[in-house]
Amino acid sequence: MGARRTPRDAWVEEGLRALASGGVDAVRVEALAKALGVTKGGFYGYFADRDALLAAMLETWERESTADVLERVRELDGDPREKIRLAGQLTLSADRLLPIDLAVRDWARRDEAAAACLRRVDNARMALLREMIGTFCDDRDEIEARGLLAFSLAIGSHFLAAEHPGRTPAEVRAMAADIVLGRPRGR
């Protein structure tokens, strides 16, 4: 009986784990093979080289961050503000997509393919924000500004180390989201 090949998706997933924990420089074929407990020879059955793996990783992250999230958001009935909250929760949760998102943002500063992918993802996220905010706001400039503020809050809050006397960072983020989304405070 021949040896079982490590599935292509396992290489992509391990690459995304390495990216999230150590940045794009941590995505090395030999290190991935070691983490998977296999030889690197199987890698070349799926990918011509490391660049092909990196492209597959970006493709997977883009799909999970846009199409998969949009599908879940569109299934939710109800308040557009809740749809925005769900989209943010799905895309920027600490367990999977957030660490990859932050690593892709860093990678995109030095790589045009990563930058192009990031642009597509960010544009899809902004389009959803425009659509949802447009259901309760009819001023196009205000829709754009609120979308930018919501997106900036979601991404930027991961880079701030400021303290908020008497409040937790989560409480302040929730208050800021209420303001941006025009919700009564405390919801």
C-alpha positions in Angstrom: 0.0 0.0 0.0 1.4 3.4 -1.0 1.9 6.4 1.3 -1.0 8.8 1.6 -0.4 12.2 0.2 -0.9 15.2 2.4 -4.0 17.0 0.9 -3.4 20.3 -0.9 -5.7 22.1 1.6 -3.5 20.9 4.5 -0.5 22.8 2.9 -2.6 25.9 2.4 -4.0 25.7 6.0 -0.5 25.2 7.5 0.7 28.1 5.3 -2.1 30.4 6.7 -1.2 29.3 10.3 2.5 30.2 9.6 1.5 33.5 8.1 -0.7 34.4 11.0 1.9 33.5 13.6 5.1 34.7 11.9 4.3 36.7 8.8 5.0 35.9 5.2 8.7 35.1 5.9 7.5 32.2 8.2 5.9 30.5 5.2 8.7 28.2 4.2 8.1 24.8 2.5 10.5 22.9 4.8 9.0 24.4 7.9 5.4 23.6 6.7 6.4 20.0 5.9 7.9 19.6 9.4 4.8 21.0 11.0 2.7 18.6 8.9 5.0 15.7 9.7 5.7 15.0 6.1 8.5 15.4 3.6 8.5 18.5 1.4 8.4 16.3 -1.7 4.6 16.1 -1.6 4.4 19.8 -1.7 5.5 19.9 -5.3 2.7 17.6 -6.4 0.4 20.5 -5.8 2.5 23.7 -6.1 5.2 24.6 -8.6 6.9 26.7 -5.9 6.4 28.8 -2.8 4.8 31.6 -4.8 2.1 29.2 -6.0 1.4 28.3 -2.4 1.3 32.0 -1.4 -1.2 32.7 -4.2 -3.4 29.8 -3.0 -3.2 31.1 0.5 -4.4 34.6 -0.6 -7.2 33.0 -2.6 -8.4 31.0 0.4 -8.2 34.0 2.7 -10.1 36.2 0.2 -12.9 33.6 -0.2 -13.2 33.1 3.6 -13.1 36.9 4.2 -15.7 37.9 1.5 -17.8 35.2 -0.1 -18.2 33.0 2.9 -18.9 36.0 5.2 -21.3 37.5 2.8 -23.2 34.3 2.5 -23.6 34.1 6.3 -24.6 37.8 6.5 -27.2 37.5 3.8 -28.8 34.5 5.6 -29.4 36.7 8.7 -32.8 38.3 8.8 -33.3 41.6 10.5 -31.5 44.8 11.3 -28.7 45.9 9.0 -26.7 47.0 12.0 -26.8 43.4 13.3 -25.6 42.3 9.8 -22.7 44.7 10.1 -21.9 43.4 13.6 -22.0 39.8 12.4 -19.7 40.6 9.4 -17.2 42.2 11.7 -17.5 39.4 14.2 -16.9 36.8 11.4 -14.0 38.6 9.7 -12.2 40.0 12.6 -12.6 37.4 15.3 -9.4 36.5 17.0 -9.6 32.8 16.4 -9.0 32.6 12.7 -9.4 35.4 10.2 -8.1 38.3 12.3 -4.5 37.1 12.7 -4.4 36.2 9.0 -6.0 39.6 8.1 -3.4 41.5 10.1 -0.5 39.4 8.6 -1.9 40.0 5.0 -2.0 43.8 5.7 1.7 43.7 6.7 2.6 41.5 3.7 0.7 43.8 1.4 3.0 46.7 2.3 5.8 44.9 0.4 4.0 42.7 -2.2 1.8 43.8 -5.1 -0.2 40.5 -5.3 -1.0 40.6 -1.6 -1.9 44.3 -1.9 -4.2 43.6 -4.8 -5.9 40.8 -2.9 -6.2 43.1 0.2 -7.8 45.8 -2.0 -10.4 43.4 -3.3 -11.2 42.2 0.2 -11.4 45.7 1.7 -13.5 46.9 -1.3 -16.0 44.0 -0.7 -16.2 44.9 3.0 -16.7 48.6 2.2 -19.4 47.7 -0.3 -21.3 45.7 2.4 -21.0 48.6 4.8 -22.3 51.0 2.2 -25.2 48.7 1.5 -26.1 48.2 5.1 -25.6 51.8 6.2 -27.6 52.9 3.2 -30.7 51.2 4.7 -30.8 53.7 7.6 -28.9 56.7 6.1 -29.6 58.3 2.8 -26.8 60.8 2.5 -24.1 59.3 0.3 -21.3 61.3 1.9 -22.4 60.3 5.4 -22.7 56.6 4.2 -19.2 56.7 3.0 -17.9 58.4 6.1 -19.7 56.0 8.5 -18.4 53.1 6.5 -14.8 54.3 6.7 -15.2 55.0 10.4 -16.7 51.6 11.1 -14.0 49.8 9.1 -11.2 51.9 10.7 -12.6 51.2 14.1 -12.6 47.4 13.3 -9.1 47.3 12.0 -7.4 50.2 13.9 -8.5 49.1 17.3 -6.1 46.1 17.1 -3.2 48.5 16.9 -4.1 50.9 19.7 -2.7 50.5 23.2 -4.5 53.5 24.7 -6.2 53.1 28.1 -9.7 54.3 28.7 -10.1 55.3 32.4 -13.1 53.6 34.0 -13.9 51.6 30.8 -12.5 48.6 29.1 -11.4 48.8 25.5 -14.3 46.6 24.5 -16.8 49.0 26.2 -15.3 52.0 24.3 -15.3 50.1 21.0 -19.0 49.2 21.6 -19.8 52.9 22.3 -17.9 54.0 19.2 -19.8 51.4 17.1 -23.1 52.7 18.4 -22.2 56.2 17.4 -20.9 55.2 13.9 -24.0 53.0 13.3 -26.5 55.5 14.7 -27.7 53.1 17.4 -29.1 54.2 20.7 -26.3 54.0 23.2 -26.0 50.9 25.3 -27.4 48.4 22.8 
